[in-house]
Amino acid sequence: MMALFNKTALECSKLITERYSTSFTLGIKTLDRKLHLPIYAIYGFVRYADEIVDTFHDYDKKTLLLRFKHDTYQAIEEGISLNPVLQSFQLIVRQYKIEHELIEAFLKSMEMDLYCQDYDADGYNEYIYG
């Protein structure tokens, strides 16, 4: 049954990619088929983090982002999440041994995006890196 659970989670990430970016979806289709699901999983994760920052204006975005971050690392550590986006992401993080430093850099840039501010060169580089 885990195979069905994982397949469904990966399909959710694919659907998110298809709904949010038709051009990115088309680009993915030009790549080797074995890369499609991993890219969908990463995109779903990135898209949902970005949605927290850019869309949910009527909610406490900082709290939502902190919860998302906590849930992300918990999913990676435990190897399971009931959130299909985090389930598919943790599968790929574990399979491809994606460094936590890269995930942290991305989440830090999302946190920086919560606050509209001007950055010096170092801050700008940190934001872009993530």
Number of C-alpha atoms within 10 A of each C-alpha: 6 8 8 9 14 16 15 15 23 27 18 20 28 23 15 20 23 16 10 13 14 11 11 13 20 11 11 17 12 9 10 8 10 8 11 16 19 21 19 27 29 21 22 26 24 17 17 18 19 19 15 21 20 13 11 12 10 6 10 11 18 15 11 15 21 13 11 18 17 11 16 21 16 15 20 19 11 9 14 19 19 11 14 22 26 28 27 30 30 27 21 20 19 13 10 10 10 12 10 12 10 12 16 14 16 19 21 17 19 22 19 18 14 16 10 7 8 8 12 9 9 9 13 13 12 16 19 11 12 16
